[in-house]
Amino acid sequence: MKYLVTGVAGFIGSHVAVKLIESGHDVVGIDNMNAYYDVSLKEYRLSQFKDNDNFSFIKIDISDRDRMNELFKVEKFDIVIHLAAQAGVRHSLQAPFDYIDSNLIGMMTILEGCRHNNIKHLIYSSSSSVYGANKKIPFNENDRVDNPVSLYAATKKSNELMAYSYSSLYGIPITGLRFFTVYGPAGRPDMAPWIFTSAIIKGEPIKIFNNGKMLRDFTYIDDIVDGVVNISKISPTGKVPHNLYNIGNNNPIELQSFIELIETLCGRKAIKEFVGMQNGDVPATYADISKLENKIGFKPSTSIKEGMKNFINWYKNSWLKI
């Protein structure tokens, strides 16, 4: 099969592309290589594909309608895994138009490309952020998600509505995945695992929002990749062939306990600065994954201790030596 993976220089995208290539598929990866965080990390992720005959990289912005239209026409993909997006709840407070360009216009170019080029299955990334400040946990796909507390969450909810409408109008098989706090080697430097690990190792203070009274359903990258790749093999059917799934760990940890684990693994104490809740943040993420488990047997197997040990070893032995 020939796959398009958008956001291939990103954290999840690069790992998904590796798995697909290892499984014998051809992958075209695209990314705009923006400077939201250190571009050298994106280049590091791409370096693993060097001289691989089953992979080709094209630098392109998904909001570029003409180039995306040409890409779909020329490459003739079987399956699209759309992971490119402007991520980050807090950044959406400072740069809102980045989210409109990437997450809304970019999603539209993907949907149009699938509509006009006989794509067998589109898989796209949504987010646990769509649940907003829902107090009922764990979060279930049937819960109402019409009260986003950040622009990022609003764009992700919009993606789900756009995908449903195109699936309904044109019969495109589409699957949306609501990701829950993904972490692991070569992860994102704007997320808690990286921020806390880096600061503790360097002896720098960390800000602990909501006094550490926050729950996060941290999900290890290998478990996420298995779920993404396996669900890509099963195209939705029915009158409207669109499905939505939570993809998380179903085992949240309190932020304070998470920091204590990093302290233990790093052998150093954190310098802690307790602050209030950040605008756009939510007090808890907690995935009900029974729907995805019933569909593909999805069951994360990586404990938070094992996963963070892997990340910290990568950070010390790979990233700090680049």
C-alpha positions in Angstrom: 0.0 0.0 0.0 1.1 3.6 -0.5 0.6 5.9 2.4 0.6 9.6 2.8 1.7 10.6 6.3 1.3 14.3 7.0 3.4 15.9 9.8 6.0 13.2 9.2 8.8 15.2 10.9 6.6 15.5 14.0 6.6 13.2 17.0 3.8 10.8 16.2 4.1 11.1 12.4 7.8 10.0 12.3 7.1 7.0 14.5 4.1 6.0 12.4 6.1 6.2 9.2 8.8 4.0 10.7 6.3 1.3 11.5 4.6 1.5 8.1 8.0 1.1 6.3 9.0 -1.8 8.6 5.7 -3.4 7.5 6.6 -3.2 3.9 4.6 -0.2 2.8 5.6 2.8 0.7 5.4 6.2 2.5 5.4 9.7 1.2 5.9 12.0 4.2 5.2 15.7 4.1 5.9 18.5 6.6 6.3 22.3 6.5 9.2 22.1 9.1 7.9 25.2 10.9 9.7 26.7 13.9 7.1 26.1 16.6 9.9 24.2 18.3 13.5 23.4 17.5 13.7 22.4 13.8 16.8 20.4 14.5 14.6 17.9 16.4 12.4 17.5 13.3 15.6 17.0 11.2 16.8 14.4 13.7 13.5 12.5 13.3 13.8 12.7 9.5 17.4 11.5 9.5 16.3 7.9 10.3 14.7 7.7 6.8 17.9 8.6 5.0 18.5 6.4 1.9 15.4 4.4 2.5 13.9 3.4 -0.8 10.4 3.0 0.6 10.3 6.6 1.9 10.2 10.0 0.2 10.0 13.4 1.9 8.4 16.5 0.4 8.5 19.9 2.3 5.1 21.3 1.8 2.5 23.3 3.9 -0.8 21.5 4.0 -2.6 24.9 3.7 -1.1 25.4 0.2 -4.2 24.3 -1.9 -2.4 24.2 -5.2 0.5 22.1 -4.1 -1.6 19.7 -2.1 -4.0 19.2 -5.0 -1.0 18.4 -7.3 0.5 16.1 -4.6 -2.7 13.9 -4.5 -3.0 13.8 -8.3 0.7 12.8 -8.9 1.3 10.4 -6.0 -2.0 8.4 -6.1 -2.1 7.3 -2.4 -4.1 4.4 -1.1 -4.4 5.6 2.5 -3.8 9.0 4.2 -2.7 9.4 7.8 -3.2 13.0 8.6 -1.2 14.0 11.7 0.0 17.5 10.7 -1.4 20.2 12.8 -0.5 23.2 14.8 -0.3 21.7 18.3 -0.2 23.2 21.8 -3.0 24.6 23.9 -0.9 27.5 25.3 0.5 28.6 21.9 -3.0 29.1 20.6 -3.4 32.0 23.0 -0.4 33.8 21.3 -0.7 32.8 17.7 -4.4 31.9 16.9 -4.1 32.3 13.1 -1.5 29.5 13.0 -4.3 27.2 14.1 -6.7 28.4 11.5 -4.2 28.0 8.7 -2.9 24.6 9.7 -5.8 22.9 11.5 -8.8 24.2 9.4 -7.5 25.1 6.0 -5.0 22.3 6.1 -7.8 19.8 7.0 -9.8 21.1 4.1 -7.0 20.4 1.6 -6.7 16.9 2.9 -10.5 16.2 2.7 -10.6 17.6 -0.9 -7.6 15.5 -1.8 -9.3 12.4 -0.5 -12.6 13.3 -2.2 -11.1 13.7 -5.7 -8.5 10.9 -5.6 -10.3 7.7 -4.5 -8.6 7.4 -1.1 -9.5 4.1 0.5 -9.2 5.4 4.1 -8.4 8.7 5.8 -7.2 8.6 9.4 -6.8 12.0 11.1 -5.7 13.2 14.5 -8.2 14.8 16.9 -7.3 15.4 20.5 -8.5 14.7 24.1 -8.7 18.5 24.3 -12.1 18.3 22.6 -13.6 17.1 26.0 -12.9 20.5 27.5 -13.5 20.7 31.2 -15.9 17.7 31.3 -16.2 16.4 34.8 -17.4 12.9 33.9 -14.5 10.6 33.7 -13.2 8.6 32.0 -14.0 10.5 28.8 -16.2 8.5 26.4 -16.8 9.1 22.7 -20.5 9.5 23.3 -19.9 12.5 25.7 -20.9 15.9 24.6 -17.9 17.9 23.3 -19.3 21.3 22.4 -17.6 23.4 25.1 -14.0 23.7 24.1 -11.8 25.8 26.5 -9.1 26.6 23.9 -8.9 27.6 20.3 -6.8 24.5 19.7 -9.6 22.3 21.0 -12.1 24.2 18.9 -10.2 23.5 15.8 -9.9 19.8 16.6 -13.7 19.6 17.2 -14.1 21.4 13.9 -12.0 18.8 12.2 -14.3 16.1 13.5 -17.3 17.9 12.1 -15.6 18.6 8.7 -14.6 14.9 8.4 -18.1 13.7 9.3 -19.7 16.0 6.6 -17.3 14.8 3.9 -17.8 11.2 4.9 -21.6 11.7 4.7 -21.6 13.7 1.4 -19.0 11.7 -0.5 -18.8 8.3 1.2 -15.2 8.7 2.1 -14.1 6.1 4.8 -12.7 8.3 7.6 -11.4 7.5 11.1 -10.7 10.2 13.7 -8.4 9.5 16.7 -8.6 11.5 19.9 -5.0 11.3 21.2 -4.3 11.5 24.9 -1.0 13.1 26.0 1.5 11.1 23.9 5.1 10.8 25.1 8.3 8.9 24.5 11.7 9.2 22.8 12.0 12.1 20.4 8.8 13.6 21.8 7.7 17.2 21.8 9.7 19.7 23.8 6.6 21.7 24.7 5.0 18.9 26.7 5.4 18.0 30.4 7.6 14.9 30.1 10.3 16.9 28.2 9.9 20.2 30.1 10.1 18.5 33.5 12.9 16.2 32.6 15.1 18.9 31.0 14.6 21.3 33.9 15.3 18.6 36.6 18.5 17.5 34.8 19.7 21.1 34.4 18.8 22.2 37.9 16.2 24.7 36.7 12.8 25.5 38.3 9.6 24.0 36.9 6.2 25.5 37.0 3.5 23.2 38.4 0.1 24.3 37.4 -3.0 24.0 39.6 -0.6 23.0 42.4 0.0 19.6 40.8 -3.7 18.6 41.2 -4.1 17.6 37.6 -4.6 14.2 36.0 -3.0 13.2 32.7 -3.5 10.0 30.7 0.1 9.7 29.4 0.2 7.3 26.5 3.5 5.8 25.3 4.4 6.3 21.6 4.8 2.6 20.7 1.3 1.9 22.0 -0.1 4.8 20.0 1.7 3.8 16.8 0.3 0.2 17.1 -3.2 1.6 17.4 -2.8 4.1 14.5 -1.4 1.5 12.1 -3.8 -1.2 13.1 -6.9 1.0 12.7 -5.7 2.2 9.3 -6.2 -1.3 8.0 -9.9 -1.3 8.8 -12.0 1.1 6.7 -15.3 2.2 8.3 -18.5 1.2 6.5 -22.1 2.1 6.8 -24.3 5.0 5.6 -21.8 7.5 7.0 -18.4 5.7 7.1 -16.9 7.9 9.8 -15.7 6.6 13.2 -14.2 8.3 16.2 -12.0 6.6 18.8 -10.2 7.6 22.0 -6.6 6.4 21.9 -5.1 6.7 25.3 -3.7 4.8 28.2 -6.8 4.5 30.4 -4.6 4.9 33.4 -4.1 8.6 34.4 -1.5 9.8 36.9 -1.6 12.9 39.1 0.9 15.5 38.0 2.6 15.6 41.4 3.2 11.9 41.3 4.5 12.1 37.7 7.1 14.7 38.8 8.1 12.5 41.7 8.7 9.6 39.2 10.9 11.8 37.0 12.9 12.9 40.1 13.5 9.2 41.0 14.5 8.3 37.5 16.8 11.3 37.2 18.2 10.9 40.7 17.6 14.7 41.3 15.0 16.8 43.1 12.9 19.3 41.1 12.9 23.0 42.0 9.2 23.5 42.2 7.2 26.7 41.6 3.5 26.1 42.3 1.1 28.3 40.2 -2.6 28.4 39.4 -4.4 26.9 36.4 -3.2 28.0 33.0 -5.8 29.4 30.6 -7.0 26.8 28.2 -5.8 23.9 30.3 -8.1 21.2 31.7 -7.9 19.6 35.1 -8.0 16.0 33.9 -7.6 13.8 30.8 -8.7 10.2 31.1 -9.6 8.0 28.2 -12.3 5.3 28.0 -10.6 3.1 25.3 -13.2 0.3 25.3 -14.5 1.2 21.8 -11.0 0.9 20.2 -10.2 -2.2 22.3 -13.4 -3.8 20.9 -12.5 -2.9 17.4 -8.8 -3.8 17.1 -7.9 -5.2 20.5 -6.1 -2.0 21.5 -4.6 -2.4 24.9 -1.6 -0.3 25.9 1.2 -2.3 27.6 3.8 0.3 28.5 3.8 1.5 32.1 4.5 5.1 32.9 7.7 4.1 34.7 9.0 2.1 31.8 8.0 4.7 29.2 9.6 7.6 31.1 12.7 5.5 31.7 13.0 5.1 27.9 12.4 8.8 27.3 14.9 9.9 29.9 17.6 7.5 28.6 17.0 8.9 25.0 17.1 12.5 26.3 20.4 11.9 28.1 22.2 9.6 25.7 20.9 10.9 22.3 19.5 14.4 22.5 22.0 16.0 24.9 24.8 14.6 22.7 23.6 16.1 19.4 
